[in-house]
């Protein structure tokens, strides 16, 4: 393969990757647990917000709130990962 052509393709891939990173930072997903706890993440998987409804809080059952938080975080993480996969589909870069 021609070295100039390879360099041009690499530069195009870098531009595409930068654009994808910007898009992921601007997008958000929400994960929820029983509608009581909601976690908002950006496309990179960074937690941007957390909402807990008062009825989710019971001083005698802290474990239930912990479980709700865990489920909401896992849900948001899965959605952020799906967003990442959708954003990078078609680039042909394994693991990206």
Biotite code that builds the C-alpha atoms (Angstrom):
import biotite.structure as struc

atoms = struc.array([
    struc.Atom([0.000, 0.000, 0.000], chain_id="A", res_id=1, res_name="UNK", atom_name="CA", element="C"),
    struc.Atom([1.187, 3.477, -0.860], chain_id="A", res_id=2, res_name="UNK", atom_name="CA", element="C"),
    struc.Atom([2.574, 5.249, 2.223], chain_id="A", res_id=3, res_name="UNK", atom_name="CA", element="C"),
    struc.Atom([0.842, 8.552, 1.380], chain_id="A", res_id=4, res_name="UNK", atom_name="CA", element="C"),
    struc.Atom([-2.476, 6.752, 1.033], chain_id="A", res_id=5, res_name="UNK", atom_name="CA", element="C"),
    struc.Atom([-1.931, 5.001, 4.368], chain_id="A", res_id=6, res_name="UNK", atom_name="CA", element="C"),
    struc.Atom([-1.066, 8.283, 6.097], chain_id="A", res_id=7, res_name="UNK", atom_name="CA", element="C"),
    struc.Atom([-4.177, 9.932, 4.648], chain_id="A", res_id=8, res_name="UNK", atom_name="CA", element="C"),
    struc.Atom([-6.344, 7.054, 5.885], chain_id="A", res_id=9, res_name="UNK", atom_name="CA", element="C"),
    struc.Atom([-4.787, 7.323, 9.347], chain_id="A", res_id=10, res_name="UNK", atom_name="CA", element="C"),
    struc.Atom([-5.501, 11.047, 9.461], chain_id="A", res_id=11, res_name="UNK", atom_name="CA", element="C"),
    struc.Atom([-9.100, 10.444, 8.388], chain_id="A", res_id=12, res_name="UNK", atom_name="CA", element="C"),
    struc.Atom([-9.472, 7.815, 11.112], chain_id="A", res_id=13, res_name="UNK", atom_name="CA", element="C"),
    struc.Atom([-8.113, 10.264, 13.713], chain_id="A", res_id=14, res_name="UNK", atom_name="CA", element="C"),
    struc.Atom([-10.575, 12.952, 12.603], chain_id="A", res_id=15, res_name="UNK", atom_name="CA", element="C"),
    struc.Atom([-13.435, 10.435, 12.716], chain_id="A", res_id=16, res_name="UNK", atom_name="CA", element="C"),
    struc.Atom([-12.367, 9.230, 16.165], chain_id="A", res_id=17, res_name="UNK", atom_name="CA", element="C"),
    struc.Atom([-12.195, 12.803, 17.494], chain_id="A", res_id=18, res_name="UNK", atom_name="CA", element="C"),
    struc.Atom([-15.651, 13.545, 16.138], chain_id="A", res_id=19, res_name="UNK", atom_name="CA", element="C"),
    struc.Atom([-17.046, 10.394, 17.746], chain_id="A", res_id=20, res_name="UNK", atom_name="CA", element="C"),
    struc.Atom([-15.485, 11.308, 21.094], chain_id="A", res_id=21, res_name="UNK", atom_name="CA", element="C"),
    struc.Atom([-17.089, 14.756, 20.950], chain_id="A", res_id=22, res_name="UNK", atom_name="CA", element="C"),
    struc.Atom([-20.463, 13.272, 20.034], chain_id="A", res_id=23, res_name="UNK", atom_name="CA", element="C"),
    struc.Atom([-20.299, 10.745, 22.877], chain_id="A", res_id=24, res_name="UNK", atom_name="CA", element="C"),
    struc.Atom([-19.463, 13.494, 25.378], chain_id="A", res_id=25, res_name="UNK", atom_name="CA", element="C"),
    struc.Atom([-22.527, 15.450, 24.246], chain_id="A", res_id=26, res_name="UNK", atom_name="CA", element="C"),
    struc.Atom([-24.998, 12.550, 24.416], chain_id="A", res_id=27, res_name="UNK", atom_name="CA", element="C"),
    struc.Atom([-26.621, 11.241, 27.572], chain_id="A", res_id=28, res_name="UNK", atom_name="CA", element="C"),
    struc.Atom([-28.376, 8.057, 28.597], chain_id="A", res_id=29, res_name="UNK", atom_name="CA", element="C"),
    struc.Atom([-30.485, 7.274, 31.640], chain_id="A", res_id=30, res_name="UNK", atom_name="CA", element="C"),
    struc.Atom([-30.554, 4.116, 33.658], chain_id="A", res_id=31, res_name="UNK", atom_name="CA", element="C"),
    struc.Atom([-33.391, 3.449, 36.024], chain_id="A", res_id=32, res_name="UNK", atom_name="CA", element="C"),
    struc.Atom([-34.356, 1.053, 38.786], chain_id="A", res_id=33, res_name="UNK", atom_name="CA", element="C"),
    struc.Atom([-38.078, 0.676, 39.382], chain_id="A", res_id=34, res_name="UNK", atom_name="CA", element="C"),
    struc.Atom([-38.538, 4.348, 38.578], chain_id="A", res_id=35, res_name="UNK", atom_name="CA", element="C"),
    struc.Atom([-37.182, 5.145, 42.036], chain_id="A", res_id=36, res_name="UNK", atom_name="CA", element="C"),
    struc.Atom([-33.550, 5.785, 41.160], chain_id="A", res_id=37, res_name="UNK", atom_name="CA", element="C"),
    struc.Atom([-32.325, 7.317, 37.904], chain_id="A", res_id=38, res_name="UNK", atom_name="CA", element="C"),
    struc.Atom([-28.692, 7.665, 36.826], chain_id="A", res_id=39, res_name="UNK", atom_name="CA", element="C"),
    struc.Atom([-27.691, 9.938, 33.937], chain_id="A", res_id=40, res_name="UNK", atom_name="CA", element="C"),
    struc.Atom([-24.409, 9.246, 32.111], chain_id="A", res_id=41, res_name="UNK", atom_name="CA", element="C"),
    struc.Atom([-22.758, 10.744, 29.091], chain_id="A", res_id=42, res_name="UNK", atom_name="CA", element="C"),
    struc.Atom([-21.681, 8.587, 26.168], chain_id="A", res_id=43, res_name="UNK", atom_name="CA", element="C"),
    struc.Atom([-18.305, 8.000, 27.799], chain_id="A", res_id=44, res_name="UNK", atom_name="CA", element="C"),
    struc.Atom([-19.945, 6.403, 30.826], chain_id="A", res_id=45, res_name="UNK", atom_name="CA", element="C"),
    struc.Atom([-19.290, 9.327, 33.152], chain_id="A", res_id=46, res_name="UNK", atom_name="CA", element="C"),
    struc.Atom([-22.044, 9.813, 35.726], chain_id="A", res_id=47, res_name="UNK", atom_name="CA", element="C"),
    struc.Atom([-23.607, 13.227, 35.172], chain_id="A", res_id=48, res_name="UNK", atom_name="CA", element="C"),
    struc.Atom([-26.569, 13.049, 37.519], chain_id="A", res_id=49, res_name="UNK", atom_name="CA", element="C"),
    struc.Atom([-28.421, 10.979, 40.088], chain_id="A", res_id=50, res_name="UNK", atom_name="CA", element="C"),
    struc.Atom([-32.059, 11.241, 41.167], chain_id="A", res_id=51, res_name="UNK", atom_name="CA", element="C"),
    struc.Atom([-33.536, 9.360, 44.099], chain_id="A", res_id=52, res_name="UNK", atom_name="CA", element="C"),
    struc.Atom([-37.248, 9.566, 44.835], chain_id="A", res_id=53, res_name="UNK", atom_name="CA", element="C"),
    struc.Atom([-38.080, 9.986, 48.527], chain_id="A", res_id=54, res_name="UNK", atom_name="CA", element="C"),
    struc.Atom([-40.007, 6.713, 48.618], chain_id="A", res_id=55, res_name="UNK", atom_name="CA", element="C"),
    struc.Atom([-36.764, 4.878, 47.777], chain_id="A", res_id=56, res_name="UNK", atom_name="CA", element="C"),
    struc.Atom([-35.249, 5.949, 51.084], chain_id="A", res_id=57, res_name="UNK", atom_name="CA", element="C"),
    struc.Atom([-35.969, 3.801, 54.113], chain_id="A", res_id=58, res_name="UNK", atom_name="CA", element="C"),
    struc.Atom([-33.583, 4.093, 57.057], chain_id="A", res_id=59, res_name="UNK", atom_name="CA", element="C"),
    struc.Atom([-34.502, 0.570, 58.096], chain_id="A", res_id=60, res_name="UNK", atom_name="CA", element="C"),
    struc.Atom([-33.663, -0.889, 54.672], chain_id="A", res_id=61, res_name="UNK", atom_name="CA", element="C"),
    struc.Atom([-30.504, 0.724, 53.340], chain_id="A", res_id=62, res_name="UNK", atom_name="CA", element="C"),
    struc.Atom([-29.739, -2.414, 51.330], chain_id="A", res_id=63, res_name="UNK", atom_name="CA", element="C"),
    struc.Atom([-32.799, -1.831, 49.150], chain_id="A", res_id=64, res_name="UNK", atom_name="CA", element="C"),
    struc.Atom([-31.510, 1.630, 48.187], chain_id="A", res_id=65, res_name="UNK", atom_name="CA", element="C"),
    struc.Atom([-28.055, 0.193, 47.510], chain_id="A", res_id=66, res_name="UNK", atom_name="CA", element="C"),
    struc.Atom([-29.634, -2.422, 45.225], chain_id="A", res_id=67, res_name="UNK", atom_name="CA", element="C"),
    struc.Atom([-31.628, 0.252, 43.380], chain_id="A", res_id=68, res_name="UNK", atom_name="CA", element="C"),
    struc.Atom([-28.493, 2.345, 42.873], chain_id="A", res_id=69, res_name="UNK", atom_name="CA", element="C"),
    struc.Atom([-26.571, -0.650, 41.580], chain_id="A", res_id=70, res_name="UNK", atom_name="CA", element="C"),
    struc.Atom([-29.318, -1.608, 39.120], chain_id="A", res_id=71, res_name="UNK", atom_name="CA", element="C"),
    struc.Atom([-29.657, 1.979, 37.849], chain_id="A", res_id=72, res_name="UNK", atom_name="CA", element="C"),
    struc.Atom([-25.886, 2.300, 37.410], chain_id="A", res_id=73, res_name="UNK", atom_name="CA", element="C"),
    struc.Atom([-25.687, -1.008, 35.556], chain_id="A", res_id=74, res_name="UNK", atom_name="CA", element="C"),
    struc.Atom([-28.593, -0.011, 33.319], chain_id="A", res_id=75, res_name="UNK", atom_name="CA", element="C"),
    struc.Atom([-27.018, 3.352, 32.464], chain_id="A", res_id=76, res_name="UNK", atom_name="CA", element="C"),
    struc.Atom([-23.615, 1.732, 31.867], chain_id="A", res_id=77, res_name="UNK", atom_name="CA", element="C"),
    struc.Atom([-25.112, -0.793, 29.444], chain_id="A", res_id=78, res_name="UNK", atom_name="CA", element="C"),
    struc.Atom([-26.866, 2.000, 27.564], chain_id="A", res_id=79, res_name="UNK", atom_name="CA", element="C"),
    struc.Atom([-23.660, 4.076, 27.401], chain_id="A", res_id=80, res_name="UNK", atom_name="CA", element="C"),
    struc.Atom([-21.787, 1.046, 26.058], chain_id="A", res_id=81, res_name="UNK", atom_name="CA", element="C"),
    struc.Atom([-24.486, 0.521, 23.413], chain_id="A", res_id=82, res_name="UNK", atom_name="CA", element="C"),
    struc.Atom([-24.157, 4.179, 22.457], chain_id="A", res_id=83, res_name="UNK", atom_name="CA", element="C"),
    struc.Atom([-20.382, 3.745, 22.112], chain_id="A", res_id=84, res_name="UNK", atom_name="CA", element="C"),
    struc.Atom([-20.789, 0.657, 19.949], chain_id="A", res_id=85, res_name="UNK", atom_name="CA", element="C"),
    struc.Atom([-23.335, 2.402, 17.739], chain_id="A", res_id=86, res_name="UNK", atom_name="CA", element="C"),
    struc.Atom([-21.055, 5.422, 17.372], chain_id="A", res_id=87, res_name="UNK", atom_name="CA", element="C"),
    struc.Atom([-18.021, 3.375, 16.345], chain_id="A", res_id=88, res_name="UNK", atom_name="CA", element="C"),
    struc.Atom([-19.821, 0.816, 14.144], chain_id="A", res_id=89, res_name="UNK", atom_name="CA", element="C"),
    struc.Atom([-18.497, 0.992, 10.630], chain_id="A", res_id=90, res_name="UNK", atom_name="CA", element="C"),
    struc.Atom([-15.071, 2.345, 11.518], chain_id="A", res_id=91, res_name="UNK", atom_name="CA", element="C"),
    struc.Atom([-13.608, -1.147, 11.233], chain_id="A", res_id=92, res_name="UNK", atom_name="CA", element="C"),
    struc.Atom([-11.283, -0.592, 14.170], chain_id="A", res_id=93, res_name="UNK", atom_name="CA", element="C"),
    struc.Atom([-11.374, -3.585, 16.507], chain_id="A", res_id=94, res_name="UNK", atom_name="CA", element="C"),
    struc.Atom([-11.870, -2.668, 20.143], chain_id="A", res_id=95, res_name="UNK", atom_name="CA", element="C"),
    struc.Atom([-12.659, 0.948, 19.375], chain_id="A", res_id=96, res_name="UNK", atom_name="CA", element="C"),
])
